[in-house]
Amino acid sequence: MDLTEFRAGLGATAPPPAIAGLGSPLRALWWDGKGDWTAAHDLLQYDSTPAGSWVHAYLHRKEGDLGNAAYWYRRAGQPIASGDLDTEWAAIVGKLLAEARLAPVSK
């Protein structure tokens, strides 16, 4: 899956199976892409992975809670973003999709 296919999946009412199996950070970005910040944030409440922390940071920046966002960027090991939110969303989706493609398949 690539960014174009991920965006195409935003037309569904629930995450399509190809997105549902990608983990909570990408599912959260899918919900955010649908305009449901709360559903996105709820998915990350207990995800302390670097990817989960990065998406959590983005969501708090989008919310306008910059202090909380800075905390999550630090947890994620990412620089504090300040640019366009849509550009950041696309960059995070692209990076996480690329990592998902490179992840070994467990047997």
C-alpha positions in Angstrom: 0.0 0.0 0.0 1.2 3.5 -0.7 -0.1 7.0 0.2 -2.4 7.2 -2.8 -4.1 3.9 -1.8 -4.2 4.9 1.8 -6.0 8.2 0.9 -8.4 6.2 -1.4 -9.4 4.1 1.7 -10.7 7.3 3.4 -13.9 6.9 1.4 -14.9 3.9 3.5 -16.9 4.2 6.7 -14.5 2.0 8.6 -10.8 1.2 8.0 -10.6 -1.2 5.0 -9.0 -4.6 5.8 -5.7 -3.5 4.2 -5.5 -0.6 6.6 -7.1 -2.3 9.6 -4.1 -4.8 9.7 -1.4 -2.1 9.7 -1.4 -1.2 13.4 -2.8 1.5 15.6 -0.6 4.4 14.4 -1.8 4.0 10.8 -5.4 3.3 11.8 -5.3 6.5 13.9 -4.0 8.5 10.9 -6.9 6.9 8.9 -9.5 8.1 11.4 -7.8 11.6 11.5 -7.9 11.7 7.8 -11.7 11.0 8.1 -11.9 14.0 10.4 -12.4 12.0 13.6 -9.7 13.3 15.9 -11.2 11.6 19.0 -11.2 8.1 17.4 -7.6 8.7 16.3 -6.5 9.8 19.7 -8.3 6.9 21.5 -6.4 4.4 19.4 -3.1 5.7 20.7 -3.9 6.0 24.4 -1.9 2.9 25.3 0.5 2.8 22.3 3.9 3.8 23.6 5.8 2.7 20.4 7.9 5.4 18.6 5.3 5.4 15.7 2.4 5.7 18.2 4.1 8.5 20.0 4.8 10.3 16.7 1.2 10.1 15.6 0.1 11.1 19.1 2.4 14.2 18.8 0.9 15.1 15.5 -2.6 14.8 16.9 -1.9 17.1 19.9 -0.2 19.6 17.6 -3.3 19.6 15.4 -5.4 20.0 18.6 -3.3 23.1 19.4 -1.8 21.6 22.6 1.8 22.3 21.7 3.2 21.5 25.1 1.7 18.0 25.0 2.7 17.6 21.4 6.4 18.5 22.3 6.4 15.8 24.9 5.2 13.2 22.4 7.6 14.3 19.7 10.4 13.8 22.3 9.0 10.3 23.1 9.0 9.5 19.4 12.5 10.7 18.9 11.2 13.1 16.2 11.9 16.9 15.8 9.0 19.1 16.9 7.1 19.9 13.7 5.9 23.3 12.8 4.9 23.2 9.2 1.6 22.4 7.5 -0.4 19.8 9.2 -1.5 18.1 6.0 2.1 17.8 4.9 3.1 16.3 8.2 0.1 13.8 8.0 1.2 12.7 4.6 4.9 12.4 5.6 4.0 10.2 8.7 1.6 8.0 6.6 4.3 7.6 3.9 7.0 6.7 6.4 4.9 4.3 8.4 3.7 2.6 5.2 7.2 2.2 4.0 8.2 0.7 7.3 5.3 -1.7 7.1 6.4 -2.8 3.6 9.9 -3.5 4.9 8.8 -5.4 8.1 9.4 -9.1 8.1 6.4 -11.3 7.8 5.9 -13.5 10.9 5.1 -17.1 10.5 
